[in-house]
């Protein structure tokens, strides 16, 4: 018997998968660094993500809270390491 995902689960796991794919693209862009004169590639991408979230109707408060929550959780996820071993 196959059990399907509920709509909420599809959305949740779809967002997780999209974030993983986005991170892979960011890593490739970082390695290629096609425009070194523009600064760190990740800085540019994260800034663009912020503006795209704004353009999709998220408020400044929502965007800021999401970024701050992610930053607050980073040390727990990374177990205090600066880079993934």
N, C-alpha and C positions, 0 to 999 in steps of 0.2 A: 504494500500500500504506500503510495506516495502522498506526502503531506505538503501542500503548497504554503507559501509564505502569505501572510496577511498583507494588505496594502501598506500598512504602516511599516512592517518589516521590510518590504520591498524598497520603500523610500529610504529607510534607515541604512540598509546594507548597500543600496545604490549610491548613497552619499559617501559611505566609507570607501567603496570601490572607486568612485570618482576622485576622492582625495588621494588615494594611493596612486592612481594614474597621473594626477596632477603633479604629485611629488616626483614621480619618475621623469616627467617632462621637465620639471624645474632642475633636477639633477643633471639632465642632459644639457640644458641651457647653461648651467653653471660650468660644466666641463668645457663646453664649446667657447663660452665667453666671447661671443662674436663682436661685442661693442665694448671693449675694455675702457674706453674713454668715458663711458656713461656710468662707471662705478660697478659695484657688485651686482651681478645678475639677479641674485635672490632679492636684493633690496627693490629692484625695479619690478620684479614679478609680484612681490607681496603688496607693493604700492598699487599696482594695476589690479590685483585681486580686490583690494579695498575699494577702489573706484568702481569696479564692476559690481560689487555687492551694493554700493550706494545706488548705482544705476538700476539695479533690480528691485529697489524699493526698501532696502534695509535702512534703518535710521542710523545716524552717527552713534547714538547710544548703544544700539544693538551691535554694531560693528566693533566698537571699542570694547564692549563687554566681552564679546566672543574672543577677540585677540588677547585681552588681558587674562581671561580664564585659561586660554591655551598656554600662555606664557607662565601662568601660575602653576600649571600642571606639568610643565616641561621637566623640572628637576626630578619629580617622582617617576615619570616615564623613563628618563635617561639614567636613573639611579645615580645621579651626581656626576656622570661621565660627560666630558665635553664633546666627544665624538662617539659614534657607535663603534664598539670594538670589532 
